[in-house]
Amino acid sequence: MTDERPLTIRERIKAIQVELREKDVLPLRGAELLTQLTAMLGNCNDEFRAADVDYKRILLAAMQQHKAASRAKIEAETSPQYVRRQEAIHTKELAVEMIRSLKACLRTKQEEMRLAQ
């Protein structure tokens, strides 16, 4: 018996990215992936909000510690909270771009099928 943990949202989005990159996705599978990505977009927004609040707390503490805002910002941007925030932003951007790509691909395939009739 294995104790496999469920995939994180980031891991799921990455897996979809790999599938799209390495396979010729059929229209039915493309629609499934589009639905999954769209559903996960809300999770991406939730993660970004939480990560942003954590980062802003670090930034505020750094600003209270340093006179120069630029020094405080640099210090805050070296924190794990900033890295988490950036990962959340990049994950959401990746999901949005894959959604756009899948929509365009599905429209093209639908048009090809219509013309083939």
SULDAKA-V120171 format. One record per backbone hydrogen bond with DSSP energy under -0.5 kcal/mol. CO is the residue of the C=O (numbers start at 1). NH is the residue of the N-H. If there is no record, write none. Layout:
CO:NH  CO:NH
This chain:
2:4  8:12  9:13  10:14  11:15  12:16  13:17  14:18  15:19  16:20  17:21  18:22  19:23  23:25  26:30  27:31  28:32  29:33  30:34  31:35  32:36  33:37  34:38  35:39  36:40  37:41  38:41  38:42  39:42  39:43  40:44  41:45  42:46  43:47  44:48  45:49  46:50  47:51  48:52  49:53  50:54  51:55  52:56  53:57  54:58  55:59  56:60  57:61  58:62  59:63  60:64  61:65  62:66  68:72  69:73  70:74  71:75  72:76  73:77  75:78  76:79  79:83  80:84  81:85  82:86  83:87  84:88  85:89  86:90  87:91  88:92  89:93  90:94  91:95  92:96  93:97  94:98  95:99  96:100  97:101  98:102  99:103  100:104  101:105  102:106  103:107  104:108  105:109  106:110  107:111  108:112  109:113  110:114  111:115  112:116  113:117  114:117
